[in-house]
């Protein structure tokens, strides 16, 4: 088993060099094909080893002594931006395909104690307007990539389970653009390692499962990237290079009757308290998700729906951006970090290839959301954002 875990982690490290894009702001709607196939639900329903980040208490429900899940997501965002100053001519971002890895392992030590290990691409944002001929878009390119390594530890007794997942997060950030007066602005890629944790609770009785989760804020420091990119547009400069993955909390429930399982989740993402996001007036998100599964001994079908009002609204500059042009925050949000997706429809399924091996598939479609705010050069800036992604995952139980 130890050798299997090492191989899984090495494989995830190799895949982790690829980029990631995300959906609730810069947060994935779910990690793993089962979760994503059911609208991102996972707080009150178990998805086996892949539950380590959704709710680590749920790994106590793996169906064998050991479970390994290995897969990934091909993510295809469709983002376009236009400004009234540029004649409202749309330019499409060339950052339109990303690969997001996922590896999870969970093991039963005894009837009460379970542990696991995993590595997941958990989020990011990015655009690429280097090919745009619209000077008002400044050939903006951005890339935020986030990867987490975690070790879930869970204890269960009499239907109750409590768990913690200590997290090591790797992140990288790059912002580059052509300033109309200062010329090219950017320092190249900066990266950082930081630590956090997830806490999970669950209780199951008579087909009903209840769950709760808390995800800590993880603060990262990307040397000179933000202070250079934002400071070039503020007379007083901008000195903050910290960027946080926001704290989250949530509750969920599921009910299983015969072959049917219905799940519902609520999560709150605390953007207004997260470093840098709060400077750009990101608003907290209330995320509602519902998922359904029909499962037999040989296969399963899943579907889901998720909605969260965009964290990016039309807001005046915060105090942190004093000294910059009006609508500086709106412009950076819309042009560089358009985490504005709101509505997702999901589908998925599982095929059991034999007694120990199964294949999960999922498709997620983010419906187009159009956002218009003030533009720092005067007039307005409009971003259209839609998404599609396809996940595949192999599971080995023994």
Long-range contacts (C-beta under 8 A, 24 or more apart in sequence): 1-66, 1-107, 4-68, 4-105, 5-105, 5-117, 8-68, 8-70, 8-103, 8-105, 8-117, 8-119, 9-103, 9-117, 9-119, 9-149, 11-70, 11-103, 12-101, 12-102, 12-103, 12-118, 12-119, 12-120, 12-149, 13-119, 15-72, 15-99, 15-101, 15-121, 16-101, 16-119, 16-121, 16-147, 16-170, 18-98, 18-99, 18-100, 18-101, 18-121, 19-95, 19-98, 19-99, 19-124, 19-126, 19-143, 19-145, 20-75, 20-98, 20-100, 20-121, 20-122, 20-123, 20-124, 20-145, 20-146, 20-147, 21-75, 21-77, 21-95, 21-98, 21-100, 21-124, 21-125, 21-126, 21-387, 22-122, 22-123, 22-124, 22-125, 22-339, 23-341, 23-344, 23-364, 23-366, 23-387, 24-269, 24-285, 24-287, 24-308, 24-311, 24-339, 24-341, 25-246, 25-269, 25-271, 25-277, 25-282, 25-285, 25-311, 25-312, 25-339, 26-123, 26-124, 26-125, 26-144, 26-146, 26-245, 26-337, 26-339, 27-122, 27-123, 27-245, 27-246, 27-248, 27-269, 28-100, 28-121, 28-122, 28-123, 29-287, 29-289, 29-306, 29-344, 29-364, 30-54, 31-102, 31-120, 31-122, 32-69, 32-71, 32-102, 32-104, 32-360, 32-391, 32-393, 33-71, 33-73, 33-348, 33-360, 33-361, 33-362, 33-391, 33-392, 33-393, 34-302, 34-348, 34-350, 34-360, 34-362, 34-393, 36-73, 36-346, 36-348, 36-362, 36-364, 36-389, 36-391, 37-291, 37-302, 37-303, 37-304, 37-346, 37-347, 37-348, 37-349, 37-360, 37-361, 37-362, 37-363, 37-391, 38-263, 38-289, 38-291, 38-292, 38-293, 38-302, 38-303, 38-304, 38-346, 38-348, 39-265, 39-289, 39-290, 39-291, 39-303, 39-304, 39-305, 39-306, 39-344, 39-346, 40-265, 40-287, 40-289, 40-291, 40-304, 40-306, 40-344, 40-346, 41-252, 41-254, 41-263, 41-264, 41-265, 41-289, 41-290, 41-291, 41-304, 42-252, 42-263, 42-265, 43-211, 43-212, 43-213, 43-250, 43-251, 43-252, 43-265, 43-267, 44-202, 44-209, 44-210, 44-211, 44-251, 44-252, 44-253, 44-254, 44-263, 44-264, 44-265, 45-209, 45-211, 45-252, 45-254, 45-261, 45-263, 45-291, 46-209, 48-104, 48-106, 48-395, 49-104, 49-105, 49-106, 49-116, 49-118, 49-395, 50-102, 50-104, 50-118, 50-393, 51-106, 51-152, 52-104, 52-106, 52-116, 52-118, 52-150, 52-152, 52-165, 52-198, 53-118, 53-120, 53-122, 53-148, 53-150, 53-165, 53-198, 53-215, 54-213, 55-163, 55-198, 55-200, 55-201, 55-202, 55-211, 55-212, 55-213, 55-252, 56-116, 56-152, 56-153, 56-154, 56-163, 56-164, 56-165, 56-198, 56-199, 56-200, 57-154, 57-156, 57-161, 57-162, 57-163, 57-200, 57-201, 57-202, 57-211, 58-161, 58-200, 58-202, 58-211, 59-106, 59-114, 59-116, 59-152, 59-154, 59-163, 60-114, 60-154, 60-156, 60-161, 60-163, 60-202, 61-204, 62-106, 62-108, 62-114, 62-397, 63-397, 64-108, 64-356, 64-397, 64-398, 65-107, 65-108, 65-398, 66-105, 66-106, 66-107, 66-108, 66-397, 66-398, 67-104, 67-105, 67-106, 67-107, 67-395, 67-396, 67-397, 68-104, 68-105, 68-395, 68-396, 68-397, 69-102, 69-103, 69-104, 69-105, 69-360, 69-393, 69-394, 69-395, 69-396, 70-102, 70-103, 70-104, 70-393, 70-394, 71-101, 71-102, 71-360, 71-391, 71-392, 71-393, 71-394, 72-99, 72-100, 72-101, 72-102, 72-121, 72-391, 72-392, 72-393, 73-99, 73-100, 73-102, 73-121, 73-389, 73-390, 73-391, 74-98, 74-99, 74-100, 74-389, 74-390, 74-391, 75-99, 75-100, 75-387, 75-389, 76-387, 76-388, 76-389, 77-385, 77-386, 77-387, 78-368, 78-384, 78-385, 78-386, 78-387, 78-388, 79-127, 79-338, 79-383, 79-384, 79-385, 80-383, 80-384, 81-127, 81-129, 81-137, 81-334, 81-335, 81-338, 81-381, 81-382, 81-383, 81-384, 82-134, 82-381, 82-382, 83-134, 83-136, 83-137, 83-375, 83-377, 83-379, 83-380, 83-381, 83-382, 84-375, 84-379, 84-380, 84-381, 85-136, 85-375, 85-377, 85-378, 85-379, 86-134, 86-135, 86-136, 86-137, 88-382, 89-134, 90-384, 91-129, 91-132, 91-133, 91-134, 91-137, 93-127, 93-128, 93-129, 94-128, 94-129, 94-130, 94-131, 95-126, 95-127, 95-128, 95-141, 95-143, 98-124, 98-126, 102-393, 106-152, 112-155, 112-156, 112-157, 113-153, 113-154, 113-155, 114-152, 114-153, 114-154, 114-155, 114-156, 114-163, 115-151, 115-152, 115-153, 115-154, 116-151, 116-152, 117-149, 117-150, 117-151, 117-152, 118-149, 118-150, 118-152, 119-147, 119-148, 119-149, 119-150, 120-147, 120-148, 120-150, 121-145, 121-146, 121-147, 122-146, 122-147, 122-148, 122-169, 122-245, 123-245, 125-337, 125-338, 125-339, 127-335, 127-336, 127-337, 127-338, 129-335, 135-180, 136-375, 136-377, 137-335, 138-177, 138-178, 138-179, 138-180, 138-335, 139-177, 139-178, 140-176, 140-177, 140-335, 140-336, 141-174, 141-175, 141-176, 141-177, 142-174, 142-175, 142-176, 142-336, 142-337, 143-172, 143-173, 143-174, 143-189, 144-171, 144-172, 144-173, 144-243, 144-337, 145-171, 145-172, 145-173, 146-170, 146-171, 146-245, 147-171, 150-198, 152-198, 154-200, 159-203, 159-204, 159-205, 160-201, 160-202, 160-203, 161-200, 161-201, 161-202, 161-203, 162-200, 162-201, 163-199, 163-200, 163-201, 164-197, 164-198, 164-199, 164-200, 165-197, 165-198, 165-200, 166-195, 166-197, 167-195, 167-196, 167-197, 167-198, 167-216, 167-218, 168-193, 168-194, 168-195, 169-193, 169-194, 169-195, 169-196, 169-218, 169-220, 169-245, 171-220, 171-222, 171-243, 171-245, 172-222, 173-220, 173-222, 173-225, 173-226, 173-243, 174-225, 175-225, 175-226, 175-228, 175-229, 175-336, 176-229, 177-229, 177-336, 179-232, 179-233, 180-377, 182-232, 185-228, 185-229, 185-232, 186-228, 186-229, 187-223, 187-224, 187-225, 187-228, 187-229, 190-222, 190-223, 190-224, 190-225, 190-241, 191-222, 192-220, 192-221, 192-222, 194-218, 194-219, 194-220, 196-245, 207-255, 207-256, 207-257, 208-253, 208-254, 208-255, 209-253, 209-254, 209-255, 209-256, 210-251, 210-252, 210-253, 211-251, 211-252, 211-253, 212-249, 212-250, 212-251, 212-252, 213-248, 213-249, 213-250, 213-251, 213-252, 213-267, 214-247, 214-248, 214-249, 215-247, 215-248, 215-249, 216-247, 217-244, 217-245, 217-246, 217-247, 217-270, 217-273, 217-274, 218-244, 218-245, 219-243, 219-244, 219-275, 220-244, 220-245, 226-276, 230-321, 230-324, 230-328, 230-332, 233-324, 233-325, 233-328, 233-376, 234-321, 234-322, 234-323, 234-324, 234-328, 235-323, 235-324, 236-322, 236-323, 237-323, 238-320, 238-321, 238-324, 240-275, 240-276, 240-279, 240-320, 242-275, 242-276, 243-274, 243-275, 243-276, 243-277, 244-274, 244-275, 244-276, 244-277, 245-274, 246-270, 246-271, 246-273, 246-274, 246-277, 247-273, 247-274, 250-287, 259-294, 259-295, 259-296, 260-292, 260-293, 260-294, 261-292, 261-293, 261-294, 261-295, 262-290, 262-291, 262-292, 263-290, 263-291, 263-292, 263-293, 264-288, 264-289, 264-290, 264-291, 265-289, 265-290, 265-291, 269-308, 269-311, 271-311, 277-311, 278-318, 278-320, 279-318, 279-320, 279-321, 279-329, 280-318, 280-321, 280-329, 280-332, 280-333, 280-337, 281-313, 281-315, 281-316, 281-317, 281-318, 281-329, 281-333, 282-311, 282-312, 282-333, 282-339, 283-309, 283-311, 283-312, 283-313, 284-311, 285-309, 285-310, 285-311, 291-346, 295-350, 297-352, 298-351, 298-352, 299-349, 299-350, 299-351, 299-352, 300-349, 300-350, 301-348, 301-349, 302-346, 302-347, 302-348, 302-349, 302-350, 302-362, 303-346, 303-347, 303-348, 304-344, 304-345, 304-346, 304-347, 304-348, 305-343, 305-344, 305-345, 305-346, 306-343, 306-344, 306-346, 307-342, 307-343, 307-344, 308-342, 309-342, 310-339, 310-340, 310-341, 310-342, 310-369, 310-371, 311-339, 311-340, 312-338, 312-339, 312-340, 312-371, 312-373, 313-373, 314-371, 314-372, 314-373, 314-374, 315-373, 324-376, 325-376, 325-377, 326-374, 326-376, 327-373, 327-374, 327-375, 327-376, 327-381, 328-376, 330-373, 330-374, 330-375, 330-376, 330-381, 331-373, 331-374, 331-375, 331-376, 331-377, 331-381, 333-373, 334-371, 334-373, 334-375, 334-381, 334-382, 334-383, 335-381, 335-383, 338-371, 338-383, 338-385, 340-369, 340-371, 340-383, 340-385, 341-366, 341-369, 341-385, 341-386, 341-387, 342-367, 342-369, 343-367, 343-369, 344-387, 348-391, 356-396, 356-397, 356-398, 357-394, 357-395, 357-396, 357-397, 358-394, 358-395, 358-397, 359-392, 359-393, 359-394, 359-395, 360-391, 360-392, 360-393, 360-394, 360-395, 361-390, 361-391, 361-392, 361-393, 362-390, 362-391, 363-388, 363-389, 363-390, 363-391, 364-388, 364-389, 364-390, 364-391
